[in-house]
């Protein structure tokens, strides 16, 4: 199955993505990760105002197959969260790069994303050659 990997995103090894707009990063999980998880039944996200540390766990996503930690792609403060997904986590599968974002974070240092994967690097990592 071919997945979409938008070029305007930066990707983490752990399948989160970040879309930077000024000093606000929109964070979500990739279509590949959603597909690997299968039917998502529960999502735990931090409250607005929570401080995130790059690489640290900020929540969990639970499917019928597994529970996975969500890792922060950036350090910063949560300014918005997608509460619709907490009540209906299955919506993650519909539009992971659009309506199904997880958090918006005011980024402390956007240079942290310099080490993140590009869309081509992420595609190669998850699909192989």
N, CA, C and O atoms as a Tinker XYZ file with bonds, in Angstrom:
   516  protein
     1  N      0.850000   -1.188000    0.000000    73     2
     2  CA     0.000000    0.000000    0.000000    64     1     3
     3  C      0.892000    1.247000    0.000000    63     2     4     5
     4  O      1.844000    1.339000    0.775000    81     3
     5  N      0.580000    2.180000   -0.856000    73     3     6
     6  CA     1.372000    3.414000   -0.924000    64     5     7
     7  C      0.753000    4.460000    0.000000    63     6     8     9
     8  O     -0.463000    4.655000    0.015000    81     7
     9  N      1.595000    5.113000    0.754000    73     7    10
    10  CA     1.137000    6.144000    1.672000    64     9    11
    11  C      1.617000    7.502000    1.199000    63    10    12    13
    12  O      2.564000    7.621000    0.421000    81    11
    13  N      0.947000    8.502000    1.684000    73    11    14
    14  CA     1.288000    9.885000    1.374000    64    13    15
    15  C      2.258000   10.393000    2.439000    63    14    16    17
    16  O      2.071000   10.140000    3.629000    81    15
    17  N      3.295000   11.111000    2.003000    73    15    18
    18  CA     4.254000   11.723000    2.925000    64    17    19
    19  C      4.453000   13.178000    2.490000    63    18    20    21
    20  O      5.365000   13.476000    1.720000    81    19
    21  N      3.605000   14.079000    2.982000    73    19    22
    22  CA     3.700000   15.473000    2.530000    64    21    23
    23  C      5.101000   16.058000    2.737000    63    22    24    25
    24  O      5.738000   15.838000    3.767000    81    23
    25  N      5.564000   16.811000    1.727000    73    23    26
    26  CA     6.909000   17.380000    1.760000    64    25    27
    27  C      7.081000   18.488000    2.788000    63    26    28    29
    28  O      8.206000   18.789000    3.188000    81    27
    29  N      5.974000   19.103000    3.224000    73    27    30
    30  CA     6.106000   20.220000    4.170000    64    29    31
    31  C      6.191000   19.756000    5.628000    63    30    32    33
    32  O      6.178000   20.579000    6.544000    81    31
    33  N      6.278000   18.451000    5.839000    73    31    34
    34  CA     6.371000   17.901000    7.191000    64    33    35
    35  C      7.783000   17.427000    7.470000    63    34    36    37
    36  O      8.541000   17.111000    6.554000    81    35
    37  N      8.126000   17.381000    8.754000    73    35    38
    38  CA     9.361000   16.742000    9.214000    64    37    39
    39  C      8.924000   15.517000   10.002000    63    38    40    41
    40  O      7.952000   15.566000   10.755000    81    39
    41  N      9.653000   14.413000    9.823000    73    39    42
    42  CA     9.233000   13.125000   10.376000    64    41    43
    43  C     10.223000   12.617000   11.416000    63    42    44    45
    44  O     11.424000   12.871000   11.330000    81    43
    45  N      9.689000   11.889000   12.408000    73    43    46
    46  CA    10.501000   11.275000   13.448000    64    45    47
    47  C     10.585000    9.772000   13.181000    63    46    48    49
    48  O      9.704000    9.193000   12.546000    81    47
    49  N     11.667000    9.147000   13.681000    73    47    50
    50  CA    11.804000    7.689000   13.587000    64    49    51
    51  C     10.601000    6.980000   14.205000    63    50    52    53
    52  O     10.217000    5.892000   13.775000    81    51
    53  N     10.016000    7.612000   15.215000    73    51    54
    54  CA     8.915000    7.001000   15.966000    64    53    55
    55  C      7.546000    7.288000   15.327000    63    54    56    57
    56  O      6.512000    7.026000   15.942000    81    55
    57  N      7.535000    7.826000   14.094000    73    55    58
    58  CA     6.332000    7.986000   13.261000    64    57    59
    59  C      5.454000    9.184000   13.602000    63    58    60    61
    60  O      4.316000    9.261000   13.139000    81    59
    61  N      5.969000   10.131000   14.413000    73    59    62
    62  CA     5.266000   11.390000   14.554000    64    61    63
    63  C      5.750000   12.331000   13.450000    63    62    64    65
    64  O      6.819000   12.136000   12.871000    81    63
    65  N      4.948000   13.343000   13.177000    73    63    66
    66  CA     5.393000   14.384000   12.252000    64    65    67
    67  C      5.174000   15.748000   12.884000    63    66    68    69
    68  O      4.411000   15.888000   13.840000    81    67
    69  N      5.849000   16.750000   12.344000    73    67    70
    70  CA     5.647000   18.141000   12.760000    64    69    71
    71  C      5.579000   19.009000   11.514000    63    70    72    73
    72  O      6.387000   18.863000   10.597000    81    71
    73  N      4.607000   19.912000   11.490000    73    71    74
    74  CA     4.486000   20.912000   10.428000    64    73    75
    75  C      4.693000   22.268000   11.106000    63    74    76    77
    76  O      3.881000   22.685000   11.932000    81    75
    77  N      5.773000   22.946000   10.756000    73    75    78
    78  CA     6.119000   24.208000   11.397000    64    77    79
    79  C      5.499000   25.372000   10.638000    63    78    80    81
    80  O      5.640000   25.485000    9.420000    81    79
    81  N      4.809000   26.239000   11.383000    73    79    82
    82  CA     4.230000   27.461000   10.814000    64    81    83
    83  C      4.589000   28.590000   11.774000    63    82    84    85
    84  O      3.926000   28.787000   12.792000    81    83
    85  N      5.647000   29.329000   11.437000    73    83    86
    86  CA     6.164000   30.312000   12.381000    64    85    87
    87  C      6.759000   29.573000   13.569000    63    86    88    89
    88  O      7.623000   28.714000   13.391000    81    87
    89  N      6.305000   29.896000   14.789000    73    87    90
    90  CA     6.816000   29.187000   15.972000    64    89    91
    91  C      5.802000   28.177000   16.516000    63    90    92    93
    92  O      5.909000   27.727000   17.656000    81    91
    93  N      4.815000   27.829000   15.681000    73    91    94
    94  CA     3.821000   26.817000   16.077000    64    93    95
    95  C      4.022000   25.553000   15.238000    63    94    96    97
    96  O      4.032000   25.600000   14.008000    81    95
    97  N      4.181000   24.431000   15.930000    73    95    98
    98  CA     4.301000   23.138000   15.256000    64    97    99
    99  C      2.999000   22.368000   15.442000    63    98   100   101
   100  O      2.515000   22.200000   16.561000    81    99
   101  N      2.446000   21.908000   14.332000    73    99   102
   102  CA     1.308000   20.993000   14.385000    64   101   103
   103  C      1.889000   19.584000   14.376000    63   102   104   105
   104  O      2.661000   19.218000   13.489000    81   103
   105  N      1.503000   18.804000   15.381000    73   103   106
   106  CA     2.063000   17.464000   15.579000    64   105   107
   107  C      0.977000   16.425000   15.363000    63   106   108   109
   108  O     -0.165000   16.592000   15.792000    81   107
   109  N      1.365000   15.341000   14.683000    73   107   110
   110  CA     0.445000   14.228000   14.473000    64   109   111
   111  C      1.220000   12.944000   14.285000    63   110   112   113
   112  O      2.433000   12.903000   14.493000    81   111
   113  N      0.517000   11.894000   13.891000    73   111   114
   114  CA     1.198000   10.641000   13.552000    64   113   115
   115  C      0.934000   10.322000   12.093000    63   114   116   117
   116  O     -0.098000   10.698000   11.538000    81   115
   117  N      1.881000    9.622000   11.476000    73   115   118
   118  CA     1.841000    9.394000   10.038000    64   117   119
   119  C      0.788000    8.363000    9.639000    63   118   120   121
   120  O      0.335000    7.556000   10.451000    81   119
   121  N      0.415000    8.419000    8.362000    73   119   122
   122  CA    -0.527000    7.443000    7.809000    64   121   123
   123  C      0.020000    6.025000    7.954000    63   122   124   125
   124  O     -0.732000    5.086000    8.216000    81   123
   125  N      1.345000    5.877000    7.780000    73   123   126
   126  CA     1.970000    4.565000    7.948000    64   125   127
   127  C      1.728000    4.036000    9.362000    63   126   128   129
   128  O      1.355000    2.876000    9.538000    81   127
   129  N      1.941000    4.889000   10.371000    73   127   130
   130  CA     1.750000    4.473000   11.768000    64   129   131
   131  C      0.299000    4.106000   12.041000    63   130   132   133
   132  O      0.017000    3.109000   12.705000    81   131
   133  N     -0.619000    4.918000   11.526000    73   131   134
   134  CA    -2.047000    4.636000   11.712000    64   133   135
   135  C     -2.389000    3.278000   11.108000    63   134   136   137
   136  O     -3.125000    2.496000   11.711000    81   135
   137  N     -1.856000    2.996000    9.920000    73   135   138
   138  CA    -2.107000    1.724000    9.253000    64   137   139
   139  C     -1.532000    0.555000   10.060000    63   138   140   141
   140  O     -2.178000   -0.483000   10.202000    81   139
   141  N     -0.320000    0.729000   10.584000    73   139   142
   142  CA     0.319000   -0.337000   11.365000    64   141   143
   143  C     -0.456000   -0.632000   12.651000    63   142   144   145
   144  O     -0.537000   -1.784000   13.077000    81   143
   145  N     -1.017000    0.394000   13.259000    73   143   146
   146  CA    -1.761000    0.210000   14.500000    64   145   147
   147  C     -3.073000   -0.530000   14.284000    63   146   148   149
   148  O     -3.494000   -1.306000   15.142000    81   147
   149  N     -3.719000   -0.300000   13.157000    73   147   150
   150  CA    -5.025000   -0.908000   12.928000    64   149   151
   151  C     -6.112000   -0.058000   13.575000    63   150   152   153
   152  O     -6.007000    1.169000   13.597000    81   151
   153  N     -7.145000   -0.690000   14.098000    73   151   154
   154  CA    -8.285000    0.037000   14.656000    64   153   155
   155  C     -7.898000    0.725000   15.961000    63   154   156   157
   156  O     -7.610000    0.073000   16.965000    81   155
   157  N     -7.897000    2.054000   15.925000    73   155   158
   158  CA    -7.500000    2.837000   17.101000    64   157   159
   159  C     -8.712000    3.034000   18.003000    63   158   160   161
   160  O     -9.774000    3.473000   17.560000    81   159
   161  N     -8.527000    2.694000   19.297000    73   159   162
   162  CA    -9.655000    2.707000   20.225000    64   161   163
   163  C     -9.505000    3.727000   21.349000    63   162   164   165
   164  O    -10.484000    4.044000   22.024000    81   163
   165  N     -8.289000    4.248000   21.562000    73   163   166
   166  CA    -8.083000    5.171000   22.674000    64   165   167
   167  C     -6.898000    6.074000   22.370000    63   166   168   169
   168  O     -5.904000    5.640000   21.788000    81   167
   169  N     -7.014000    7.330000   22.769000    73   167   170
   170  CA    -5.942000    8.296000   22.572000    64   169   171
   171  C     -5.817000    9.149000   23.826000    63   170   172   173
   172  O     -6.803000    9.688000   24.329000    81   171
   173  N     -4.600000    9.262000   24.317000    73   171   174
   174  CA    -4.334000   10.100000   25.490000    64   173   175
   175  C     -3.391000   11.221000   25.063000    63   174   176   177
   176  O     -2.305000   10.974000   24.539000    81   175
   177  N     -3.830000   12.462000   25.298000    73   175   178
   178  CA    -3.029000   13.633000   24.942000    64   177   179
   179  C     -2.905000   14.564000   26.146000    63   178   180   181
   180  O     -3.782000   14.573000   27.011000    81   179
   181  N     -1.831000   15.346000   26.211000    73   179   182
   182  CA    -1.646000   16.268000   27.332000    64   181   183
   183  C     -2.575000   17.473000   27.237000    63   182   184   185
   184  O     -3.084000   17.797000   26.165000    81   183
   185  N     -2.785000   18.121000   28.359000    73   183   186
   186  CA    -3.608000   19.328000   28.414000    64   185   187
   187  C     -2.878000   20.513000   27.810000    63   186   188   189
   188  O     -1.649000   20.541000   27.761000    81   187
   189  N     -3.651000   21.496000   27.349000    73   187   190
   190  CA    -3.082000   22.775000   26.931000    64   189   191
   191  C     -2.284000   23.351000   28.098000    63   190   192   193
   192  O     -2.723000   23.298000   29.247000    81   191
   193  N     -1.117000   23.897000   27.795000    73   191   194
   194  CA    -0.242000   24.443000   28.829000    64   193   195
   195  C      0.862000   23.495000   29.249000    63   194   196   197
   196  O      1.810000   23.905000   29.919000    81   195
   197  N      0.752000   22.222000   28.862000    73   195   198
   198  CA     1.777000   21.231000   29.196000    64   197   199
   199  C      3.068000   21.536000   28.443000    63   198   200   201
   200  O      3.050000   21.875000   27.260000    81   199
   201  N      4.193000   21.408000   29.154000    73   199   202
   202  CA     5.514000   21.579000   28.534000    64   201   203
   203  C      5.955000   20.238000   27.964000    63   202   204   205
   204  O      5.937000   19.224000   28.662000    81   203
   205  N      6.354000   20.236000   26.686000    73   203   206
   206  CA     6.874000   19.029000   26.060000    64   205   207
   207  C      8.385000   19.147000   25.906000    63   206   208   209
   208  O      8.922000   20.240000   25.724000    81   207
   209  N      9.054000   18.013000   25.982000    73   207   210
   210  CA    10.505000   17.942000   25.783000    64   209   211
   211  C     10.749000   17.034000   24.583000    63   210   212   213
   212  O     10.226000   15.921000   24.528000    81   211
   213  N     11.546000   17.510000   23.617000    73   211   214
   214  CA    11.803000   16.721000   22.414000    64   213   215
   215  C     12.269000   15.312000   22.793000    63   214   216   217
   216  O     13.154000   15.137000   23.631000    81   215
   217  N     11.647000   14.306000   22.152000    73   215   218
   218  CA    12.027000   12.915000   22.385000    64   217   219
   219  C     11.331000   12.261000   23.553000    63   218   220   221
   220  O     11.396000   11.041000   23.710000    81   219
   221  N     10.654000   13.062000   24.390000    73   219   222
   222  CA     9.958000   12.508000   25.555000    64   221   223
   223  C      8.527000   12.110000   25.178000    63   222   224   225
   224  O      7.957000   12.651000   24.230000    81   223
   225  N      7.957000   11.172000   25.917000    73   223   226
   226  CA     6.594000   10.722000   25.694000    64   225   227
   227  C      5.607000   11.814000   26.105000    63   226   228   229
   228  O      5.723000   12.390000   27.187000    81   227
   229  N      4.623000   12.097000   25.223000    73   227   230
   230  CA     3.604000   13.090000   25.584000    64   229   231
   231  C      2.199000   12.508000   25.615000    63   230   232   233
   232  O      1.248000   13.203000   25.972000    81   231
   233  N      2.061000   11.248000   25.247000    73   231   234
   234  CA     0.744000   10.622000   25.270000    64   233   235
   235  C      0.836000    9.210000   24.743000    63   234   236   237
   236  O      1.926000    8.700000   24.482000    81   235
   237  N     -0.317000    8.579000   24.587000    73   235   238
   238  CA    -0.356000    7.220000   24.048000    64   237   239
   239  C     -1.496000    7.093000   23.043000    63   238   240   241
   240  O     -2.507000    7.793000   23.114000    81   239
   241  N     -1.294000    6.182000   22.117000    73   239   242
   242  CA    -2.348000    5.791000   21.192000    64   241   243
   243  C     -2.504000    4.281000   21.333000    63   242   244   245
   244  O     -1.531000    3.528000   21.313000    81   243
   245  N     -3.762000    3.864000   21.476000    73   243   246
   246  CA    -4.050000    2.459000   21.745000    64   245   247
   247  C     -4.926000    1.913000   20.622000    63   246   248   249
   248  O     -5.915000    2.528000   20.222000    81   247
   249  N     -4.539000    0.750000   20.130000    73   247   250
   250  CA    -5.363000    0.083000   19.119000    64   249   251
   251  C     -5.725000   -1.290000   19.646000    63   250   252   253
   252  O     -5.325000   -1.670000   20.747000    81   251
   253  N     -6.480000   -2.030000   18.859000    73   251   254
   254  CA    -6.811000   -3.391000   19.265000    64   253   255
   255  C     -5.561000   -4.263000   19.286000    63   254   256   257
   256  O     -5.558000   -5.324000   19.911000    81   255
   257  N     -4.483000   -3.822000   18.599000    73   255   258
   258  CA    -3.250000   -4.610000   18.513000    64   257   259
   259  C     -2.170000   -4.194000   19.500000    63   258   260   261
   260  O     -1.393000   -5.036000   19.951000    81   259
   261  N     -2.104000   -2.898000   19.849000    73   259   262
   262  CA    -0.942000   -2.423000   20.607000    64   261   263
   263  C     -1.240000   -1.093000   21.291000    63   262   264   265
   264  O     -2.205000   -0.399000   20.970000    81   263
   265  N     -0.368000   -0.765000   22.250000    73   263   266
   266  CA    -0.354000    0.565000   22.855000    64   265   267
   267  C      0.995000    1.176000   22.520000    63   266   268   269
   268  O      2.031000    0.575000   22.804000    81   267
   269  N      1.001000    2.345000   21.928000    73   267   270
   270  CA     2.240000    2.997000   21.523000    64   269   271
   271  C      2.366000    4.353000   22.200000    63   270   272   273
   272  O      1.403000    5.114000   22.287000    81   271
   273  N      3.580000    4.641000   22.679000    73   271   274
   274  CA     3.860000    5.968000   23.211000    64   273   275
   275  C      4.014000    6.952000   22.067000    63   274   276   277
   276  O      4.525000    6.608000   21.000000    81   275
   277  N      3.572000    8.170000   22.296000    73   275   278
   278  CA     3.769000    9.262000   21.349000    64   277   279
   279  C      4.943000   10.093000   21.844000    63   278   280   281
   280  O      4.985000   10.484000   23.010000    81   279
   281  N      5.896000   10.362000   20.956000    73   279   282
   282  CA     7.114000   11.104000   21.320000    64   281   283
   283  C      7.066000   12.504000   20.726000    63   282   284   285
   284  O      6.657000   12.688000   19.579000    81   283
   285  N      7.480000   13.477000   21.502000    73   283   286
   286  CA     7.454000   14.871000   21.064000    64   285   287
   287  C      8.568000   15.144000   20.055000    63   286   288   289
   288  O      9.738000   14.903000   20.350000    81   287
   289  N      8.217000   15.646000   18.862000    73   287   290
   290  CA     9.251000   15.987000   17.886000    64   289   291
   291  C      9.974000   17.294000   18.213000    63   290   292   293
   292  O     11.047000   17.569000   17.676000    81   291
   293  N      9.379000   18.094000   19.098000    73   291   294
   294  CA     9.956000   19.390000   19.472000    64   293   295
   295  C      9.747000   19.652000   20.959000    63   294   296   297
   296  O      8.892000   19.045000   21.603000    81   295
   297  N     10.552000   20.573000   21.486000    73   295   298
   298  CA    10.367000   21.078000   22.842000    64   297   299
   299  C      9.501000   22.324000   22.754000    63   298   300   301
   300  O      9.712000   23.176000   21.890000    81   299
   301  N      8.521000   22.428000   23.652000    73   299   302
   302  CA     7.669000   23.605000   23.637000    64   301   303
   303  C      6.452000   23.424000   24.519000    63   302   304   305
   304  O      6.374000   22.487000   25.313000    81   303
   305  N      5.496000   24.342000   24.369000    73   303   306
   306  CA     4.295000   24.366000   25.194000    64   305   307
   307  C      3.078000   24.066000   24.341000    63   306   308   309
   308  O      2.902000   24.646000   23.270000    81   307
   309  N      2.229000   23.149000   24.824000    73   307   310
   310  CA     0.995000   22.809000   24.114000    64   309   311
   311  C      0.054000   24.022000   24.156000    63   310   312   313
   312  O     -0.305000   24.509000   25.228000    81   311
   313  N     -0.336000   24.498000   22.962000    73   311   314
   314  CA    -1.266000   25.632000   22.892000    64   313   315
   315  C     -2.654000   25.203000   22.420000    63   314   316   317
   316  O     -3.617000   25.958000   22.558000    81   315
   317  N     -2.762000   23.999000   21.866000    73   315   318
   318  CA    -4.056000   23.495000   21.419000    64   317   319
   319  C     -3.950000   21.978000   21.303000    63   318   320   321
   320  O     -2.887000   21.436000   21.000000    81   319
   321  N     -5.071000   21.304000   21.549000    73   319   322
   322  CA    -5.109000   19.861000   21.297000    64   321   323
   323  C     -6.420000   19.533000   20.609000    63   322   324   325
   324  O     -7.420000   20.237000   20.756000    81   323
   325  N     -6.389000   18.453000   19.858000    73   323   326
   326  CA    -7.534000   18.054000   19.050000    64   325   327
   327  C     -8.466000   17.177000   19.885000    63   326   328   329
   328  O     -8.390000   15.949000   19.841000    81   327
   329  N     -9.350000   17.833000   20.649000    73   327   330
   330  CA   -10.241000   17.100000   21.546000    64   329   331
   331  C    -11.197000   16.168000   20.813000    63   330   332   333
   332  O    -11.668000   15.189000   21.393000    81   331
   333  N    -11.492000   16.457000   19.547000    73   331   334
   334  CA   -12.377000   15.574000   18.770000    64   333   335
   335  C    -11.806000   14.170000   18.686000    63   334   336   337
   336  O    -12.554000   13.193000   18.667000    81   335
   337  N    -10.472000   14.062000   18.634000    73   335   338
   338  CA    -9.839000   12.742000   18.535000    64   337   339
   339  C     -9.889000   11.978000   19.851000    63   338   340   341
   340  O     -9.860000   10.747000   19.855000    81   339
   341  N     -9.962000   12.694000   20.965000    73   339   342
   342  CA   -10.028000   12.009000   22.255000    64   341   343
   343  C    -11.372000   11.302000   22.390000    63   342   344   345
   344  O    -11.442000   10.196000   22.926000    81   343
   345  N    -12.440000   11.936000   21.906000    73   343   346
   346  CA   -13.757000   11.291000   21.977000    64   345   347
   347  C    -13.979000   10.312000   20.826000    63   346   348   349
   348  O    -14.776000    9.382000   20.950000    81   347
   349  N    -13.272000   10.516000   19.697000    73   347   350
   350  CA   -13.436000    9.626000   18.537000    64   349   351
   351  C    -12.064000    9.336000   17.915000    63   350   352   353
   352  O    -11.767000    9.821000   16.823000    81   351
   353  N    -11.216000    8.536000   18.614000    73   351   354
   354  CA    -9.855000    8.295000   18.149000    64   353   355
   355  C     -9.777000    7.614000   16.783000    63   354   356   357
   356  O     -8.756000    7.705000   16.103000    81   355
   357  N    -10.846000    6.935000   16.381000    73   355   358
   358  CA   -10.847000    6.269000   15.078000    64   357   359
   359  C    -10.742000    7.266000   13.920000    63   358   360   361
   360  O    -10.416000    6.880000   12.798000    81   359
   361  N    -11.018000    8.541000   14.187000    73   359   362
   362  CA   -10.904000    9.577000   13.149000    64   361   363
   363  C     -9.459000    9.782000   12.690000    63   362   364   365
   364  O     -9.221000   10.356000   11.627000    81   363
   365  N     -8.496000    9.315000   13.487000    73   363   366
   366  CA    -7.091000    9.407000   13.085000    64   365   367
   367  C     -6.856000    8.786000   11.714000    63   366   368   369
   368  O     -6.018000    9.264000   10.950000    81   367
   369  N     -7.582000    7.737000   11.405000    73   367   370
   370  CA    -7.376000    7.030000   10.140000    64   369   371
   371  C     -7.889000    7.828000    8.938000    63   370   372   373
   372  O     -7.454000    7.587000    7.812000    81   371
   373  N     -8.799000    8.765000    9.160000    73   371   374
   374  CA    -9.433000    9.470000    8.042000    64   373   375
   375  C     -8.526000   10.503000    7.383000    63   374   376   377
   376  O     -8.494000   10.601000    6.156000    81   375
   377  N     -7.794000   11.271000    8.175000    73   375   378
   378  CA    -7.033000   12.393000    7.620000    64   377   379
   379  C     -5.864000   12.736000    8.539000    63   378   380   381
   380  O     -5.860000   13.801000    9.157000    81   379
   381  N     -4.851000   11.831000    8.641000    73   379   382
   382  CA    -3.787000   12.027000    9.638000    64   381   383
   383  C     -2.973000   13.308000    9.442000    63   382   384   385
   384  O     -2.395000   13.819000   10.401000    81   383
   385  N     -2.919000   13.833000    8.218000    73   383   386
   386  CA    -2.112000   15.038000    7.972000    64   385   387
   387  C     -2.954000   16.318000    7.959000    63   386   388   389
   388  O     -2.417000   17.417000    7.817000    81   387
   389  N     -4.258000   16.174000    8.105000    73   387   390
   390  CA    -5.142000   17.334000    8.055000    64   389   391
   391  C     -5.943000   17.467000    9.336000    63   390   392   393
   392  O     -5.439000   17.930000   10.360000    81   391
   393  N     -7.208000   17.052000    9.261000    73   391   394
   394  CA    -8.124000   17.205000   10.394000    64   393   395
   395  C     -7.706000   16.402000   11.625000    63   394   396   397
   396  O     -8.099000   16.744000   12.741000    81   395
   397  N     -6.924000   15.350000   11.446000    73   395   398
   398  CA    -6.586000   14.457000   12.559000    64   397   399
   399  C     -5.215000   14.770000   13.172000    63   398   400   401
   400  O     -4.506000   13.860000   13.602000    81   399
   401  N     -4.841000   16.058000   13.214000    73   399   402
   402  CA    -3.640000   16.454000   13.964000    64   401   403
   403  C     -3.889000   16.200000   15.445000    63   402   404   405
   404  O     -5.039000   16.116000   15.876000    81   403
   405  N     -2.822000   16.079000   16.223000    73   403   406
   406  CA    -2.950000   15.794000   17.650000    64   405   407
   407  C     -2.822000   17.059000   18.499000    63   406   408   409
   408  O     -3.703000   17.379000   19.296000    81   407
   409  N     -1.712000   17.769000   18.314000    73   407   410
   410  CA    -1.395000   18.928000   19.155000    64   409   411
   411  C     -0.863000   20.069000   18.310000    63   410   412   413
   412  O     -0.339000   19.867000   17.214000    81   411
   413  N     -1.010000   21.276000   18.845000    73   411   414
   414  CA    -0.275000   22.434000   18.335000    64   413   415
   415  C      0.609000   22.914000   19.485000    63   414   416   417
   416  O      0.149000   23.095000   20.613000    81   415
   417  N      1.883000   23.115000   19.171000    73   415   418
   418  CA     2.882000   23.404000   20.204000    64   417   419
   419  C      3.637000   24.672000   19.835000    63   418   420   421
   420  O      4.104000   24.818000   18.705000    81   419
   421  N      3.756000   25.593000   20.795000    73   419   422
   422  CA     4.619000   26.760000   20.610000    64   421   423
   423  C      6.047000   26.287000   20.840000    63   422   424   425
   424  O      6.415000   25.894000   21.947000    81   423
   425  N      6.847000   26.332000   19.777000    73   423   426
   426  CA     8.167000   25.719000   19.759000    64   425   427
   427  C      9.202000   26.627000   20.427000    63   426   428   429
   428  O      9.249000   27.830000   20.172000    81   427
   429  N     10.027000   26.026000   21.284000    73   427   430
   430  CA    11.115000   26.774000   21.925000    64   429   431
   431  C     12.259000   27.038000   20.948000    63   430   432   433
   432  O     12.831000   28.128000   20.938000    81   431
   433  N     12.592000   26.033000   20.121000    73   431   434
   434  CA    13.738000   26.149000   19.217000    64   433   435
   435  C     13.459000   25.338000   17.951000    63   434   436   437
   436  O     13.569000   24.112000   17.956000    81   435
   437  N     13.099000   26.028000   16.867000    73   435   438
   438  CA    12.730000   25.313000   15.638000    64   437   439
   439  C     13.915000   24.569000   15.033000    63   438   440   441
   440  O     13.718000   23.694000   14.189000    81   439
   441  N     15.145000   24.896000   15.443000    73   439   442
   442  CA    16.319000   24.175000   14.940000    64   441   443
   443  C     16.294000   22.703000   15.337000    63   442   444   445
   444  O     16.981000   21.884000   14.726000    81   443
   445  N     15.506000   22.363000   16.354000    73   443   446
   446  CA    15.397000   20.951000   16.760000    64   445   447
   447  C     14.934000   20.084000   15.592000    63   446   448   449
   448  O     15.280000   18.904000   15.521000    81   447
   449  N     14.161000   20.655000   14.685000    73   447   450
   450  CA    13.635000   19.871000   13.565000    64   449   451
   451  C     14.666000   19.654000   12.469000    63   450   452   453
   452  O     14.412000   18.908000   11.524000    81   451
   453  N     15.824000   20.294000   12.580000    73   451   454
   454  CA    16.863000   20.123000   11.554000    64   453   455
   455  C     17.301000   18.669000   11.428000    63   454   456   457
   456  O     17.709000   18.237000   10.350000    81   455
   457  N     17.221000   17.911000   12.518000    73   455   458
   458  CA    17.647000   16.515000   12.506000    64   457   459
   459  C     16.519000   15.550000   12.136000    63   458   460   461
   460  O     16.746000   14.350000   11.980000    81   459
   461  N     15.307000   16.084000   11.998000    73   459   462
   462  CA    14.175000   15.224000   11.643000    64   461   463
   463  C     14.308000   14.769000   10.194000    63   462   464   465
   464  O     15.056000   15.356000    9.411000    81   463
   465  N     13.575000   13.721000    9.854000    73   463   466
   466  CA    13.638000   13.157000    8.516000    64   465   467
   467  C     12.800000   13.967000    7.521000    63   466   468   469
   468  O     11.745000   14.496000    7.873000    81   467
   469  N     13.277000   14.057000    6.289000    73   467   470
   470  CA    12.464000   14.620000    5.219000    64   469   471
   471  C     11.454000   13.566000    4.779000    63   470   472   473
   472  O     11.529000   12.413000    5.203000    81   471
   473  N     10.519000   13.962000    3.935000    73   471   474
   474  CA     9.521000   12.992000    3.465000    64   473   475
   475  C     10.190000   11.828000    2.721000    63   474   476   477
   476  O      9.782000   10.678000    2.882000    81   475
   477  N     11.214000   12.122000    1.909000    73   475   478
   478  CA    11.902000   11.049000    1.181000    64   477   479
   479  C     12.649000   10.114000    2.121000    63   478   480   481
   480  O     12.633000    8.897000    1.937000    81   479
   481  N     13.303000   10.684000    3.130000    73   479   482
   482  CA    14.042000    9.850000    4.096000    64   481   483
   483  C     13.084000    8.969000    4.893000    63   482   484   485
   484  O     13.369000    7.796000    5.138000    81   483
   485  N     11.946000    9.537000    5.296000    73   483   486
   486  CA    10.966000    8.757000    6.065000    64   485   487
   487  C     10.383000    7.651000    5.191000    63   486   488   489
   488  O     10.265000    6.508000    5.634000    81   487
   489  N     10.016000    7.983000    3.950000    73   487   490
   490  CA     9.468000    6.976000    3.034000    64   489   491
   491  C     10.440000    5.810000    2.880000    63   490   492   493
   492  O     10.041000    4.646000    2.927000    81   491
   493  N     11.723000    6.137000    2.694000    73   491   494
   494  CA    12.729000    5.093000    2.528000    64   493   495
   495  C     12.830000    4.237000    3.797000    63   494   496   497
   496  O     12.987000    3.018000    3.716000    81   495
   497  N     12.741000    4.876000    4.957000    73   495   498
   498  CA    12.836000    4.147000    6.226000    64   497   499
   499  C     11.696000    3.154000    6.395000    63   498   500   501
   500  O     11.925000    2.013000    6.797000    81   499
   501  N     10.468000    3.573000    6.093000    73   499   502
   502  CA     9.319000    2.704000    6.365000    64   501   503
   503  C      8.982000    1.751000    5.226000    63   502   504   505
   504  O      8.409000    0.686000    5.456000    81   503
   505  N      9.336000    2.129000    3.992000    73   503   506
   506  CA     8.996000    1.271000    2.855000    64   505   507
   507  C     10.191000    0.495000    2.333000    63   506   508   509
   508  O     10.022000   -0.461000    1.575000    81   507
   509  N     11.405000    0.889000    2.726000    73   507   510
   510  CA    12.597000    0.249000    2.182000    64   509   511
   511  C     12.828000    0.724000    0.759000    63   510   512   513
   512  O     12.131000    1.610000    0.266000    81   511
   513  N     13.796000    0.135000    0.117000    73   511   514
   514  CA    14.157000    0.605000   -1.238000    64   513   515
   515  C     13.160000    0.164000   -2.290000    63   514   516
   516  O     13.327000    0.479000   -3.469000    81   515
